[in-house]
Amino acid sequence: MIEAALVFAFGCYSAALLLDLWRIARGPGSADRILALDTMVINVIALLVLYGLWRDTAIYFEAAMLVAMVGFVSTVAYCRFVLRGDIIE
């Protein structure tokens, strides 16, 4: 039963990644692109956690934590670049 739920969740998050990619490519503004990139990071984290559950190992949870930290820093840096024109003052 858990395998069916994992397959369904993989499909849903994969579809969400494709929709995020579409929003990054065709977003009307830079704020939409930033939000889509941040949502894409969240979906990748969810896929890593699901894959860790499927493989029954803890290494993917650590990878999800690293992706979360890098995703947060990249989102903040991209927002600062859009607002101010530079990242480091």
C-alpha atoms as an extended CHARMM CRD file, in Angstrom:
* protein
*
        89  EXT
         1         1  MET       CA              0.0000000000        0.0000000000        0.0000000000  PROA      1               0.0000000000
         2         2  ILE       CA              2.8170000000        2.3980000000        0.8340000000  PROA      2               0.0000000000
         3         3  GLU       CA              4.3940000000        1.7060000000       -2.5600000000  PROA      3               0.0000000000
         4         4  ALA       CA              1.2480000000        2.8790000000       -4.3450000000  PROA      4               0.0000000000
         5         5  ALA       CA              1.1620000000        6.0460000000       -2.2540000000  PROA      5               0.0000000000
         6         6  LEU       CA              4.8340000000        6.7070000000       -3.0090000000  PROA      6               0.0000000000
         7         7  VAL       CA              4.3080000000        6.2330000000       -6.7500000000  PROA      7               0.0000000000
         8         8  PHE       CA              1.3380000000        8.6160000000       -6.6610000000  PROA      8               0.0000000000
         9         9  ALA       CA              3.3550000000       11.1950000000       -4.6950000000  PROA      9               0.0000000000
        10        10  PHE       CA              6.2950000000       10.8770000000       -7.1160000000  PROA      10              0.0000000000
        11        11  GLY       CA              3.9190000000       11.5380000000      -10.0040000000  PROA      11              0.0000000000
        12        12  CYS       CA              2.3410000000       14.5590000000       -8.3360000000  PROA      12              0.0000000000
        13        13  TYR       CA              5.6480000000       16.1680000000       -7.4120000000  PROA      13              0.0000000000
        14        14  SER       CA              7.0770000000       15.4590000000      -10.8640000000  PROA      14              0.0000000000
        15        15  ALA       CA              4.0980000000       17.2050000000      -12.4450000000  PROA      15              0.0000000000
        16        16  ALA       CA              4.5950000000       20.1140000000      -10.0420000000  PROA      16              0.0000000000
        17        17  LEU       CA              8.2490000000       20.3570000000      -11.0960000000  PROA      17              0.0000000000
        18        18  LEU       CA              7.2300000000       20.5470000000      -14.7340000000  PROA      18              0.0000000000
        19        19  LEU       CA              4.7040000000       23.2700000000      -13.9670000000  PROA      19              0.0000000000
        20        20  ASP       CA              7.3540000000       25.1930000000      -12.0150000000  PROA      20              0.0000000000
        21        21  LEU       CA              9.7140000000       24.9250000000      -14.9520000000  PROA      21              0.0000000000
        22        22  TRP       CA              6.9830000000       26.2790000000      -17.2150000000  PROA      22              0.0000000000
        23        23  ARG       CA              6.4380000000       29.2260000000      -14.8350000000  PROA      23              0.0000000000
        24        24  ILE       CA             10.1760000000       29.9610000000      -14.7730000000  PROA      24              0.0000000000
        25        25  ALA       CA             10.2890000000       29.9960000000      -18.5710000000  PROA      25              0.0000000000
        26        26  ARG       CA              7.0910000000       31.9810000000      -19.1510000000  PROA      26              0.0000000000
        27        27  GLY       CA              6.6470000000       33.9930000000      -15.9570000000  PROA      27              0.0000000000
        28        28  PRO       CA              5.4370000000       37.5200000000      -16.6170000000  PROA      28              0.0000000000
        29        29  GLY       CA              7.7430000000       39.0550000000      -14.0210000000  PROA      29              0.0000000000
        30        30  SER       CA             10.8810000000       38.3740000000      -12.0770000000  PROA      30              0.0000000000
        31        31  ALA       CA              8.9160000000       37.9130000000       -8.8400000000  PROA      31              0.0000000000
        32        32  ASP       CA              6.9920000000       35.0520000000      -10.4420000000  PROA      32              0.0000000000
        33        33  ARG       CA             10.2410000000       33.4580000000      -11.5390000000  PROA      33              0.0000000000
        34        34  ILE       CA             11.7190000000       33.7640000000       -8.0380000000  PROA      34              0.0000000000
        35        35  LEU       CA              8.6190000000       32.1700000000       -6.5180000000  PROA      35              0.0000000000
        36        36  ALA       CA              8.6960000000       29.3530000000       -9.0680000000  PROA      36              0.0000000000
        37        37  LEU       CA             12.3700000000       28.7020000000       -8.3380000000  PROA      37              0.0000000000
        38        38  ASP       CA             11.6950000000       28.5750000000       -4.6010000000  PROA      38              0.0000000000
        39        39  THR       CA              8.7430000000       26.2340000000       -5.1540000000  PROA      39              0.0000000000
        40        40  MET       CA             10.9330000000       24.0700000000       -7.3630000000  PROA      40              0.0000000000
        41        41  VAL       CA             13.4490000000       23.7270000000       -4.5250000000  PROA      41              0.0000000000
        42        42  ILE       CA             10.6610000000       22.6960000000       -2.1660000000  PROA      42              0.0000000000
        43        43  ASN       CA              9.4550000000       20.0820000000       -4.6500000000  PROA      43              0.0000000000
        44        44  VAL       CA             12.9810000000       18.6980000000       -5.0370000000  PROA      44              0.0000000000
        45        45  ILE       CA             13.2240000000       18.4220000000       -1.2480000000  PROA      45              0.0000000000
        46        46  ALA       CA              9.9460000000       16.5040000000       -1.2000000000  PROA      46              0.0000000000
        47        47  LEU       CA             11.1830000000       14.1690000000       -3.9480000000  PROA      47              0.0000000000
        48        48  LEU       CA             14.3900000000       13.4960000000       -2.0170000000  PROA      48              0.0000000000
        49        49  VAL       CA             12.4330000000       12.6790000000        1.1330000000  PROA      49              0.0000000000
        50        50  LEU       CA             10.0950000000       10.3880000000       -0.8060000000  PROA      50              0.0000000000
        51        51  TYR       CA             13.0460000000        8.6370000000       -2.4310000000  PROA      51              0.0000000000
        52        52  GLY       CA             14.6200000000        8.1880000000        1.0060000000  PROA      52              0.0000000000
        53        53  LEU       CA             11.4070000000        6.5850000000        2.2320000000  PROA      53              0.0000000000
        54        54  TRP       CA             11.2790000000        4.3100000000       -0.8080000000  PROA      54              0.0000000000
        55        55  ARG       CA             14.9280000000        3.2050000000       -0.4890000000  PROA      55              0.0000000000
        56        56  ASP       CA             14.6640000000        3.0250000000        3.3350000000  PROA      56              0.0000000000
        57        57  THR       CA             17.9090000000        4.9150000000        3.9760000000  PROA      57              0.0000000000
        58        58  ALA       CA             18.6720000000        8.1150000000        5.8600000000  PROA      58              0.0000000000
        59        59  ILE       CA             21.2580000000        9.5940000000        3.4850000000  PROA      59              0.0000000000
        60        60  TYR       CA             18.5920000000       11.2150000000        1.3120000000  PROA      60              0.0000000000
        61        61  PHE       CA             17.1950000000       13.0960000000        4.3000000000  PROA      61              0.0000000000
        62        62  GLU       CA             20.6110000000       14.6890000000        4.8040000000  PROA      62              0.0000000000
        63        63  ALA       CA             20.7380000000       15.5350000000        1.1050000000  PROA      63              0.0000000000
        64        64  ALA       CA             17.2870000000       17.1400000000        1.4350000000  PROA      64              0.0000000000
        65        65  MET       CA             18.5860000000       19.2760000000        4.2980000000  PROA      65              0.0000000000
        66        66  LEU       CA             21.5420000000       20.4350000000        2.1870000000  PROA      66              0.0000000000
        67        67  VAL       CA             19.2570000000       21.2680000000       -0.7390000000  PROA      67              0.0000000000
        68        68  ALA       CA             17.0090000000       23.2380000000        1.6300000000  PROA      68              0.0000000000
        69        69  MET       CA             19.9160000000       25.3400000000        2.8860000000  PROA      69              0.0000000000
        70        70  VAL       CA             21.2940000000       26.0040000000       -0.5890000000  PROA      70              0.0000000000
        71        71  GLY       CA             17.8000000000       26.7800000000       -1.8910000000  PROA      71              0.0000000000
        72        72  PHE       CA             17.1990000000       29.3270000000        0.8500000000  PROA      72              0.0000000000
        73        73  VAL       CA             20.5080000000       31.0690000000        0.2390000000  PROA      73              0.0000000000
        74        74  SER       CA             19.9730000000       31.1270000000       -3.5260000000  PROA      74              0.0000000000
        75        75  THR       CA             16.4710000000       32.5640000000       -3.1570000000  PROA      75              0.0000000000
        76        76  VAL       CA             17.7100000000       35.3270000000       -0.8620000000  PROA      76              0.0000000000
        77        77  ALA       CA             20.6320000000       36.1110000000       -3.1780000000  PROA      77              0.0000000000
        78        78  TYR       CA             18.3980000000       36.2420000000       -6.2430000000  PROA      78              0.0000000000
        79        79  CYS       CA             15.9150000000       38.5390000000       -4.4750000000  PROA      79              0.0000000000
        80        80  ARG       CA             18.7070000000       40.8710000000       -3.3750000000  PROA      80              0.0000000000
        81        81  PHE       CA             20.0630000000       40.9410000000       -6.9110000000  PROA      81              0.0000000000
        82        82  VAL       CA             16.6640000000       41.8590000000       -8.3390000000  PROA      82              0.0000000000
        83        83  LEU       CA             16.0090000000       44.5330000000       -5.7100000000  PROA      83              0.0000000000
        84        84  ARG       CA             19.4320000000       46.1770000000       -5.4380000000  PROA      84              0.0000000000
        85        85  GLY       CA             21.4190000000       45.0990000000       -8.4730000000  PROA      85              0.0000000000
        86        86  ASP       CA             24.2060000000       43.5120000000       -6.4300000000  PROA      86              0.0000000000
        87        87  ILE       CA             24.4430000000       40.6650000000       -3.9670000000  PROA      87              0.0000000000
        88        88  ILE       CA             27.3420000000       41.6800000000       -1.7360000000  PROA      88              0.0000000000
        89        89  GLU       CA             27.6290000000       45.2940000000       -0.6330000000  PROA      89              0.0000000000
